[in-house]
């Protein structure tokens, strides 16, 4: 049986935590996410003018997506933490004008029904006490049949797997960084939980697979 889910704070409110997170090296999975997002966007049935990126954090993923897409495509980076948003704005110089930052809640995003050309989100879901609220918003704002790309951590099956993931991926990190990763693993969902939530929210056409030893990906092309 998977470990029980243990919630972590929904909003990263401290400057120290935001700074530590920004220094953690997720460049490889971030780049893979950006490339897959761009691939889905290019394959969309109609041109995408706006991508809503939910829980953008330090915005490294929106910033990595933009160079892979036409300049006319804009990304709205939505982030609840003011500290993380401040970090994001410091990171944005390379794609000035293509990313628009919004201090907002992914459970109540500022888009009208069925108006967004694509929705992306990376490592947000495990922060949300009831993730159905986020998936319901995704179902509400995205255009029918439009691309969706959501990725996050998979909660380990047992303590042995949990310790192995920490040793494999966080053994060289500073104590606070290691603790942030451990808390995120405990707060993550299982694949079955993700599938149940997608079905509940009317997103049964979004497929879910485990893509690494610690990540799942939910996609609609």
Secondary structure, DSSP 8 states (H G I E B T S, - for coil): ---------SS---HHHHHHHHHS--HHHHHHHHHHHHHHHHT-SS---EEEEES-TT-HHHHHHHTTS-TT-EEEEEES-HHHHHHHHHT-GGGTTTEEEEE--TTS-S--TT-EEEEEEES-GGG-SSTHHHHHHHHHHEEEEEEEEEEEEB--SSHHHHHHHHHHHHTTS-HHHHHHHHHHHHH-B-HHHHHHHHHHTT-TTSEEEE-SSSEEEEEE-
